[in-house]
């Protein structure tokens, strides 16, 4: 019997025979009860076509010992199925897959018998990543240069402890993307591997899902994920040639830090506004983080409530000049709206101007700047406020402020908000506002908490006029007190 090619397979009969390389293999596991669902593979044939193959759990014991990643095989007497529309977590983009039967025959082949590639991936550009957000129908392969590595952390999820690790990569379009590796996959990278080996390091991460958190797109591993570092394929060589000099790899801060009680945090370095505005600079080592209990009396409209930020560095881009980022010295292909809300506050001792930026604004408003700017697309952002923001007026919060050189040395009375807490003493209730300040837990079966927001699956360029200032590019505030 002659061999069939993958592209010839149809779901009409079971009399097929193919020569393939088993490129990747993994166990699909139900995360809720940890029971095996199936043993899955990506197979490659002599024409470099790929197909997903599955062995259901009742047949796994029969075949698993015969199969090894990287080995060549002859397979016969299997069934070919077409994916159903509702089928998710597809490791490749083909619409068909192989299902092993109890009568399937596996024969090991020698390398001399046929030439078949060791690996085949489906790398995507950033636009495709954006389009796949929260759509788990198709899993995503990605390649990039490692620019950040976090320590392995143990996270409590649904009653069990799961190891995880964050890494940051720069993709071929020079866009920085975070990847969260879960479970055994997080062991594929050691904490200090990049300090003991020369770089650059090009990483391939397969079969991820795309998520967003606080307006940022990131990738999360699945049970199908494989990790390869400096794999000898043309795409890796191309990236290494572009980065011949070893570049600095940054450590990523721990995502899940030891909890400090909210009651302690909301009273830490407590000052009144009058005390804060009276502070004088003495040295660079002095305390610069304070908390203050104050009421939002008004919200400034003249400076807008958001700005368009660079996807790489978050700095403001110039929309009249093809979204030019002066910090990155390049055009930002995927600029993102980010909150910058100027609050006029009072605590009974004095009034001041506090600036609320993206992360803390999302926690208060339960929506991203992108979603809100889409909702009010016809609104003039420099003269009108969305209702969601207007509702903050009259509310009292504990603000954690971080004073900078503009405050200490220039005397500017415009203060950056680091954190916002409800004005309550009950820790459990306070946590409703300050529940999570890092990326959400993500895995095959791990769900986001209700206060985590995600962007829509499309990217839009906004016509409304954003604020002309960003966190590191403030407008000059009044140096003298003014009445509202």
MARROVO-829125 format. One line per field, with one value per residue (C-alpha): z, x negated, y negated; residue number from 1; residue in one letter. Coordinates in steps of 0.1 Angstrom, whole numbers, plus 5000, padded with zeros to 4 digits. Each point is the difference from the previous one (the first is absolute). Example, Ala and Ser with C-alpha at 12.3 -4.5 7.8 and 13.67 -1.06 7.14 Angstrom:
# MARROVO-829125
z: 5078:4993 $
x: 4877:4986 $
y: 5045:4966 $
num: 1:2 $
residu: A:S $
***
This chain:
# MARROVO-829125
z: 5000:4990:5024:5000:5006:5027:4974:4985:5032:4999:5026:4978:5011:5023:4975:5002:5003:5006:5007:5026:5026:5035:5006:5033:5025:5031:5024:5000:5037:5015:5024:5023:5009:4985:4980:4966:4970:4972:4987:4972:4973:4971:4971:4969:4967:4972:4983:5032:5006:5036:5017:5035:5013:5031:5020:5023:5036:4996:4974:5016:5018:4968:4980:5023:5005:4963:4994:5004:4990:4970:4987:4965:4997:4976:5011:4985:5008:5016:4997:4986:5014:4992:5028:5012:5001:5038:5004:5018:5009:4965:4999:4962:4975:4979:5001:5004:5026:5004:5026:5010:5001:5020:4967:4990:4990:5010:4984:5008:4969:4996:4991:4967:4988:4996:5006:5022:5020:5037:5007:4985:5016:4992:5012:4998:4999:5027:4981:5001:5037:5006:4979:5020:5034:5022:4969:5009:4967:4986:5022:4993:4993:5006:4996:5015:5017:5038:5017:5035:5023:5033:5028:5002:5024:5016:4996:5018:4975:5007:5031:4986:4995:4964:4990:4976:4984:4980:4971:4977:4964:4971:4969:4965:4997:5031:5021:5036:5010:5034:5001:5032:5002:5023:5016:4987:4971:5025:5008:4964:5009:5031:5021:4991:4967:4982:5024:4994:4962:4972:4981:4982:5009:4975:5014:4983:5020:4984:5005:5022:5005:4997:5029:5010:5034:5006:4963:4994:4978:5014:4993:5024:4997:4997:5005:4963:5004:4991:5006:4979:5005:4971:4980:4967:4975:4975:5019:5031:4980:4985:5034:5014:4970:5009:5036:4997:5032:5033:5013:5036:5013:5028:5030:5002:5035:5018:4989:5032:5029:5037:5010:5023:5018:4984:5034:5003:4965:5001:5031:4990:5001:5004:4993:4995:4967:5019:5014:4966:4983:5028:4996:4989:4982:5022:4982:4974:5027:5018:5000:4969:5004:5021:5006:5002:5007:4977:4981:4963:4997:4962:4969:4976:4964:4983:4999:4988:5017:4979:4977:4972:5012:4983:5001:5009:5027:5009:4994:4981:4962:4977:4980:4975:4989:4994:5037:5004:5033:5009:5027:4976:4971:4977:4990:5023:4978:5027:5023:5030:5018:5036:5029:5013:5022:5019:5033:5022:5036:5035:5034:5022:5005:4964:4964:4974:4965:4999:4967:4995:4974:4981:5024:5030:4978:4986:5035:5008:4967:4993:4963:4978:4984:4966:5009:5014:4971:4976:5019:4999:4965:4991:5032:5002:5026:5009:5010:5011:5024:4997:5025:5015:5009:5011:5027:5018:5010:5037:5009:5027:4997:5015:4974:5001:4984:4987:5000:4972:4992:4985:5035:5021:4979:4977:5025:4978:5018:4977:5016:4984:5015:5005:5016:5009:5030:5013:5031:5022:5027:4992:4982:4981:4986:4992:4979:4977:4986:5004:4991:4973:4987:4978:4970:5006:5005:4967:4990:4979:5026:5022:4997:5005:5030:4994:5005:4972:4968:4964:4968:4969:4972:4977:5000:4992:4994:5021:4986:5034:5013:5029:5027:4988:5031:5013:5033:4991:4980:5023:4991:5022:5029:5019:5026:5020:5016:4980:5009:4980 $
x: 5000:4986:4999:5025:4991:5016:5017:5016:5018:5038:5025:5016:4982:4974:4977:4973:4962:4976:4963:4996:4977:5014:4989:5018:5020:5019:5027:5032:5012:5032:4988:5030:4995:4965:5014:4984:5021:4978:4964:4995:4973:4990:4988:4980:4998:4974:5016:4997:5038:5012:5030:5013:5004:5019:5000:5031:4993:5013:4973:4971:4985:5000:4980:4981:4970:4995:4998:4971:4996:4977:5004:5012:5030:5023:5036:5029:5036:5010:5030:5000:5024:5009:5000:5034:5006:5002:4967:4974:4962:4990:4961:4998:5023:5010:5037:4993:4984:4991:5016:4983:5022:4994:4991:4975:4965:4968:4967:4967:4980:4963:4987:4986:5035:5014:4990:5024:4995:4995:5022:5028:5015:5027:4986:5023:4996:5013:5031:5010:4993:5023:5027:4998:5005:5024:5007:4987:5009:4965:4969:4971:4963:4976:4963:4979:4969:5001:4998:5014:5002:5019:4993:5022:5029:5025:5035:5031:5027:5032:4986:4967:4966:4989:4965:4998:4974:5002:4977:4999:4990:4995:5017:4987:5019:4982:5031:4996:5024:5003:5004:5012:4988:5020:4993:4971:4995:4987:4971:4987:4982:4978:4999:4964:4995:4992:4973:4980:5003:4992:5029:5021:5027:5028:5029:5029:5031:5027:5038:5007:5033:5003:5013:5001:4996:5002:4999:4968:5000:4981:4997:5007:4988:5023:4994:4990:4972:4964:4970:4969:4970:4976:5015:4981:5025:4998:5024:4977:4969:5016:5008:4965:4984:5020:4988:4963:4991:5013:5027:5009:5027:5020:5014:5038:5013:5020:5036:5014:4984:5005:5032:4998:5032:5021:5006:4962:4996:5027:4984:4964:4982:5034:4999:5025:4999:4987:4972:4991:5000:4978:4973:4966:4973:4969:4984:5007:5003:5030:5034:5020:5031:5029:5037:5027:5038:5017:5033:5002:5016:4997:4984:4981:5013:4975:4972:5022:5003:4978:4970:4988:4970:4972:5006:4963:4993:5034:4988:5022:4998:5007:5031:4995:4968:5009:4999:4964:4984:4971:4988:4997:4991:5025:5036:5023:5019:5025:5004:5023:5023:4990:5017:4987:5026:4993:5018:5007:5000:5005:4995:5011:4965:4992:5008:4977:4999:4995:4993:5017:4983:5009:4997:5017:5027:5010:5005:5023:5019:5000:4993:4970:4993:5004:5035:5011:4986:5018:5032:4998:4983:5019:4992:4974:4976:4987:5033:5023:4996:5016:5027:4979:4973:5025:5013:4966:5008:5011:4983:4974:4970:4966:4974:4964:4979:4964:4982:4975:4973:5027:5016:4968:4978:5023:5028:5027:5033:5011:4996:4999:5024:4983:5029:5036:5018:5036:5003:5010:4983:5013:4972:5023:5021:4970:4986:5030:4983:4964:5006:4973:4973:4981:5009:5029:4995:5004:4999:5021:5028:4992:5025:4995:5015:5029:4980:4975:5007:4991:4999:5021:4987:4994:4977:5012:4984:5019:5013:5006:4973:4981:4981:4967:4981:4989:4986:4964:5009:5022:5015:4988:5024:5006:4973:5023:5033:5031:5037:5022 $
y: 5000:4966:4971:4971:4964:4980:4977:5030:5012:4999:5010:5026:5032:5014:5016:4975:5004:4971:4995:4973:4986:4995:4965:4992:5020:4991:5012:4981:4999:4988:4972:5004:5036:5007:5029:5009:4990:5012:5003:4975:4994:4978:5021:4989:5018:4999:4970:4980:5001:5004:5016:5003:5036:5012:5032:5002:5009:5036:5007:4981:5030:5020:4975:4976:5022:5003:4963:4975:4964:4996:5036:5010:5023:5017:4997:5020:5008:4968:4977:4965:4975:4964:4976:4988:4963:5000:5019:4979:5001:5011:5002:4994:4983:5030:5010:5038:5022:5037:5021:5032:5031:5032:5016:4973:5013:4982:5009:4983:4988:4993:4966:5013:5010:4965:4964:4980:4968:5002:4970:4979:4969:4975:4967:4970:4963:4976:4991:5037:5002:4970:5017:5032:4984:5021:5022:5035:5016:4998:5003:4977:5007:4971:4993:4972:4988:5004:4966:5008:5030:5004:5024:5031:4994:5024:4988:5014:5008:5019:5017:5010:4984:4993:4988:4971:4977:4968:4992:4970:5003:4976:5014:4997:4967:4987:5000:5011:5028:5018:5038:5018:5036:5023:5034:5021:4976:4974:5023:4997:4968:4998:4969:4990:5018:4968:4990:5032:5001:4976:4985:4989:5025:5007:5018:5019:5006:5021:5004:4970:4982:4962:4979:4964:4984:4963:4993:5021:5031:5030:5037:5028:5036:5030:5038:5001:4974:5008:4977:4999:4977:4992:5029:5004:4989:4971:4977:5003:4993:4969:4986:5008:4983:4969:5001:5010:4981:5014:4976:4996:5024:4984:5018:4998:4992:5027:4999:5014:4982:5007:4983:4970:4993:4973:4984:4995:4988:4973:4985:5003:4966:4982:4963:4972:4981:4969:5021:5014:4967:4986:5027:4989:5019:5008:5030:5026:5026:4985:5017:4993:5021:4988:5008:4973:5002:4976:4993:4995:4966:4996:5015:4977:5002:4977:5026:5029:5034:5022:4999:5022:5021:5019:5038:5005:4974:4986:4964:4975:5001:4972:5008:4973:5016:5037:5007:4991:5011:4976:5025:5030:4978:5018:5001:5020:5025:5009:4970:5005:4976:4996:4981:4967:4984:4968:5000:4969:5013:4985:5015:4970:4987:4990:5009:5015:5016:5037:5018:5034:5022:5031:5030:4984:4983:5034:5013:4972:4999:5038:4993:4992:4966:5016:5014:4966:4980:5024:4995:4962:4998:4968:4982:4972:5014:4966:4985:5028:5029:5035:5007:5028:4974:4973:5025:4998:4964:4998:5033:5003:5023:5006:4991:5013:4973:5001:4967:4994:4974:4977:4999:4999:4977:4981:4994:5014:5007:5028:5034:5034:5027:5034:5018:4994:5015:4999:4979:5030:5019:5035:5018:5024:4972:4979:5028:4997:4969:5010:5037:5005:4977:5025:5021:5025:5037:5017:5036:5024:5000:4969:4972:4963:4983:4976:4968:5010:4982:5010:4981:5008:5022:4971:4970:4966:4966:4973:4967:4984:4977:5016:4983:4986:5012:5034:5013:4991:4970:4978:4967:4972:4996:4969:4993:4979:5010:4991:5001:5023 $
num: 1:2:3:4:5:6:7:8:9:10:11:12:13:14:15:16:17:18:19:20:21:22:23:24:25:26:27:28:29:30:31:32:33:34:35:36:37:38:39:40:41:42:43:44:45:46:47:48:49:50:51:52:53:54:55:56:57:58:59:60:61:62:63:64:65:66:67:68:69:70:71:72:73:74:75:76:77:78:79:80:81:82:83:84:85:86:87:88:89:90:91:92:93:94:95:96:97:98:99:100:101:102:103:104:105:106:107:108:109:110:111:112:113:114:115:116:117:118:119:120:121:122:123:124:125:126:127:128:129:130:131:132:133:134:135:136:137:138:139:140:141:142:143:144:145:146:147:148:149:150:151:152:153:154:155:156:157:158:159:160:161:162:163:164:165:166:167:168:169:170:171:172:173:174:175:176:177:178:179:180:181:182:183:184:185:186:187:188:189:190:191:192:193:194:195:196:197:198:199:200:201:202:203:204:205:206:207:208:209:210:211:212:213:214:215:216:217:218:219:220:221:222:223:224:225:226:227:228:229:230:231:232:233:234:235:236:237:238:239:240:241:242:243:244:245:246:247:248:249:250:251:252:253:254:255:256:257:258:259:260:261:262:263:264:265:266:267:268:269:270:271:272:273:274:275:276:277:278:279:280:281:282:283:284:285:286:287:288:289:290:291:292:293:294:295:296:297:298:299:300:301:302:303:304:305:306:307:308:309:310:311:312:313:314:315:316:317:318:319:320:321:322:323:324:325:326:327:328:329:330:331:332:333:334:335:336:337:338:339:340:341:342:343:344:345:346:347:348:349:350:351:352:353:354:355:356:357:358:359:360:361:362:363:364:365:366:367:368:369:370:371:372:373:374:375:376:377:378:379:380:381:382:383:384:385:386:387:388:389:390:391:392:393:394:395:396:397:398:399:400:401:402:403:404:405:406:407:408:409:410:411:412:413:414:415:416:417:418:419:420:421:422:423:424:425:426:427:428:429:430:431:432:433:434:435:436:437:438:439:440:441:442:443:444:445:446:447:448:449:450:451:452:453:454:455:456:457:458:459:460:461:462:463:464:465:466:467:468:469:470:471:472:473:474:475:476:477:478:479:480:481:482:483:484 $
residu: X:X:X:X:X:X:X:X:X:X:X:X:X:X:X:X:X:X:X:X:X:X:X:X:X:X:X:X:X:X:X:X:X:X:X:X:X:X:X:X:X:X:X:X:X:X:X:X:X:X:X:X:X:X:X:X:X:X:X:X:X:X:X:X:X:X:X:X:X:X:X:X:X:X:X:X:X:X:X:X:X:X:X:X:X:X:X:X:X:X:X:X:X:X:X:X:X:X:X:X:X:X:X:X:X:X:X:X:X:X:X:X:X:X:X:X:X:X:X:X:X:X:X:X:X:X:X:X:X:X:X:X:X:X:X:X:X:X:X:X:X:X:X:X:X:X:X:X:X:X:X:X:X:X:X:X:X:X:X:X:X:X:X:X:X:X:X:X:X:X:X:X:X:X:X:X:X:X:X:X:X:X:X:X:X:X:X:X:X:X:X:X:X:X:X:X:X:X:X:X:X:X:X:X:X:X:X:X:X:X:X:X:X:X:X:X:X:X:X:X:X:X:X:X:X:X:X:X:X:X:X:X:X:X:X:X:X:X:X:X:X:X:X:X:X:X:X:X:X:X:X:X:X:X:X:X:X:X:X:X:X:X:X:X:X:X:X:X:X:X:X:X:X:X:X:X:X:X:X:X:X:X:X:X:X:X:X:X:X:X:X:X:X:X:X:X:X:X:X:X:X:X:X:X:X:X:X:X:X:X:X:X:X:X:X:X:X:X:X:X:X:X:X:X:X:X:X:X:X:X:X:X:X:X:X:X:X:X:X:X:X:X:X:X:X:X:X:X:X:X:X:X:X:X:X:X:X:X:X:X:X:X:X:X:X:X:X:X:X:X:X:X:X:X:X:X:X:X:X:X:X:X:X:X:X:X:X:X:X:X:X:X:X:X:X:X:X:X:X:X:X:X:X:X:X:X:X:X:X:X:X:X:X:X:X:X:X:X:X:X:X:X:X:X:X:X:X:X:X:X:X:X:X:X:X:X:X:X:X:X:X:X:X:X:X:X:X:X:X:X:X:X:X:X:X:X:X:X:X:X:X:X:X:X:X:X:X:X:X:X:X:X:X:X:X:X:X:X:X:X:X:X:X:X $
***
